[in-house]
Amino acid sequence: MPITQSAKKAIRGSLRKKAFNDQRKRVMKEIIKKIEKIAKTDKAEVVKMLSSAFQAIDKAAQKGVIKKNNAARKKSRLSKLVR
């Protein structure tokens, strides 16, 4: 357990950041799974959802939740799946 006041404050901040990062990662994963599921049946619907998936992936990469190359790989695989 933290002893100093600054260490306690750092713990609170890191917990807040973890909550935001977890939320961003969960949103990204949910939309990717949804696209992968729908891609088998309805290609037109997937094309519409692709931009929102790219947006979620880009935001996660921008905020440091995932790395830049990881985001590029996810976007590449999604666009390949749509084709």
Secondary structure, 3 states (H helix, E strand, C coil): CCCCHHHHHHHHHHHHHHHHHHHHHHHHHHHHHHHHHHCCCCHHHHHHHHHHHHHHHHHHHHCCCCCHHHHHHHHHHHHHHHC
